[in-house]
Amino acid sequence: MAQPAFLSSLRSRLCSAPPPPPNHRLQPRRGYHVELGAREKALLEEDVALKRFKSYKNSVKQVSKIGNALTLAVVLACSYELAVLATSTK
């Protein structure tokens, strides 16, 4: 029984061995460490002039917690109202 040409070519492509992986020793996973220059070190130092513009992390966290609590309260109130409405119509 003869097989169509496209089936035999498909089978040969599927059965052939995958290409070998590239040699990993030629390309290091991480780049080489380069010491920071004077400009980079100066940019990474803490600047006293910018200290007053520092983010207020504690107040941001507190506002976020209040918002989460209010959202939860609204969701609970809506689900309660839906439950009351569903039981009262029966």
C-alpha positions as CSV (number, residue, x, y, z in Angstrom):
1,M,0.0,0.0,0.0
2,A,1.5,3.3,-1.1
3,Q,1.6,6.3,1.3
4,P,1.1,9.8,0.2
5,A,4.3,11.8,-0.1
6,F,3.3,14.4,2.5
7,L,2.8,11.7,5.1
8,S,6.2,10.2,4.6
9,S,7.9,13.6,4.7
10,L,6.0,14.5,7.8
11,R,7.0,11.2,9.5
12,S,10.6,11.7,8.5
13,R,10.6,15.2,10.0
14,L,9.0,14.0,13.3
15,C,11.3,11.0,13.7
16,S,14.5,12.8,12.9
17,A,16.8,13.7,15.8
18,P,16.5,17.3,17.2
19,P,19.5,19.6,16.4
20,P,22.2,19.5,19.1
21,P,22.1,22.3,21.6
22,P,24.6,25.2,21.2
23,N,27.8,25.0,23.2
24,H,27.1,26.7,26.5
25,R,30.7,27.1,27.3
26,L,31.1,29.7,24.6
27,Q,28.4,32.0,26.1
28,P,28.5,32.6,29.8
29,R,25.2,32.8,31.6
30,R,26.2,36.0,33.4
31,G,28.2,38.9,32.2
32,Y,31.6,39.7,33.5
33,H,31.7,41.9,36.6
34,V,33.0,45.4,35.9
35,E,33.9,47.7,38.7
36,L,31.7,50.8,39.0
37,G,33.2,54.1,38.0
38,A,33.2,57.3,40.0
39,R,30.1,58.7,38.4
40,E,28.1,55.5,39.0
41,K,29.2,55.4,42.7
42,A,28.2,59.1,43.1
43,L,24.8,58.4,41.6
44,L,24.2,55.5,44.0
45,E,25.0,57.5,47.1
46,E,22.2,58.9,49.1
47,D,21.5,62.6,48.3
48,V,20.7,64.9,51.2
49,A,18.9,67.4,49.0
50,L,16.4,64.8,47.9
51,K,15.7,63.5,51.3
52,R,12.6,65.7,51.8
53,F,11.0,64.2,48.6
54,K,11.3,60.7,50.0
55,S,8.2,58.6,49.6
56,Y,6.0,58.2,52.7
57,K,5.8,54.4,52.7
58,N,3.9,54.1,56.0
59,S,1.1,56.5,55.1
60,V,0.8,54.9,51.6
61,K,0.5,51.4,53.2
62,Q,-2.1,52.7,55.7
63,V,-4.2,54.3,52.9
64,S,-4.0,51.1,50.9
65,K,-5.2,49.0,53.9
66,I,-8.1,51.4,54.5
67,G,-9.1,51.1,50.8
68,N,-8.9,47.4,50.9
69,A,-11.2,47.3,54.0
70,L,-13.7,49.7,52.4
71,T,-13.8,47.5,49.3
72,L,-14.4,44.4,51.4
73,A,-17.2,46.2,53.3
74,V,-18.9,47.2,50.0
75,V,-18.6,43.7,48.6
76,L,-20.0,42.1,51.8
77,A,-22.9,44.7,51.9
78,C,-23.8,44.0,48.2
79,S,-23.7,40.2,48.7
80,Y,-25.9,40.6,51.8
81,E,-28.4,42.7,49.9
82,L,-28.5,40.1,47.1
83,A,-29.0,37.3,49.6
84,V,-31.9,39.2,51.3
85,L,-33.5,40.0,48.0
86,A,-33.2,36.3,46.8
87,T,-34.8,35.0,50.1
88,S,-37.5,37.6,50.2
89,T,-38.8,36.8,46.6
90,K,-39.2,33.1,47.3
